[in-house]
Amino acid sequence: MDDGIPEAGEVWWVQLAPTMGAEQSGKRPFLVISPKAVNGVIHRVIGVTISRTNHEWQTEIPLSTLPEPCVAQADQIRSVDIEARNAEFRGHKVTEAELESVREAVRPLIGL
């Protein structure tokens, strides 16, 4: 992220409000899953929210490399504008294996 463009695997704190219904809301950790090359072109990132609450659903992927135990919520995938949502990178990144596990969980949810 040396040039300000988020990289896949980075965890950003993003203000997700306003939202509706069962969508995750508020300022929360967000795992970037889209490649840096794409992020720089579209000026958005694709990712999933992260939660400390683990329901042990198949769509929740445990992340062990962050300061607290948490899960990536593959069913809460979205595209966000990092600048418009006042995102903040705090230096955390998941492992390549964790990133790939999240991507694998997202694929069937979006028909890939």
ABEGO torsion letter per residue (X at the ends): XAAGBBBBGBBBBBBAOBBBEABBBEBBBBBBABBAAAAAAAGBBBBBBBBABBAGBAABBBBAABABBBBBBAAABBBBBAAAAGBBBAGBBBBAAAAAAAAAAAAAAAGX
